[in-house]
Amino acid sequence: MGRPLRAIDPDSIYHVMCRGSDKQPIAWDRQDFDSLFSCLDRVAKRHAWEVFAWCLMPNHYHLIVRTTLEGFSRGLQVLNQTHSIRTNLRYGKSAHLFRNRPHSVEVLSQAHLVNAIVYVVRNPIRAGLCKRAWEWPYSSYRATVGHAPAPPWFALSVVLELFGGATEFARIVHDEHDLVSDTDLAEPPAEATPV
């Protein structure tokens, strides 16, 4: 029996997380991160993704995205498959790079979206990879505050309006209070339907 199809509302925003198999790495060095980001760039353009935040981590990634059902499922499949093939070729591996299909949660309110964006860009800080969000080059934080160019698929103006500008966004991200997404995506619940 095949997996049930997920109903994706093209007007809704989804917080997507995909983890490496057995919590193992999906990226080991700058070349791996750059390759994964390049693939994300191609997929987002091809499948008309509107991305509100992203963060590429050593053993998983987060995206906050809006797109069509076909663009959602096919885009994530291409992203993971392309990165897996390239990574396996580079390191002489043959195992599955990603644990399962990506897990996703619909963002149900503006407050949820704010919390999810902050949660995503704070991921490297919580993991101890950096002290300030701008130090991690593989997230949307730098593009949001103007330290890096924004890709055409990044909903920068929407994010800036949501937070009241880049300065307020930076303040909220580095505030001492630990905002979390309304839904903890570290481990999806057993009844959650994957993408």
Buried (B, 14 or more C-beta within 10 A) or exposed (E): EEEEEBEBEEEEBBBBBBBBBEEBBBBEEEEBBBBBBEBBBBBBEEBBBBBBBBBBBBBBBBBBBBBBEEBBBBBBBBBBEBBBEBBBEEEEEEEBBBBBBBBBBEBEEEEBBBBBBBBBBBBBBEBEEBEEBBEBBBBBBBBBBEEBEBBEBBBBEBBBEBBEEBEEBBEBBBEEEEBEBBBEBEEBEEEEEBB
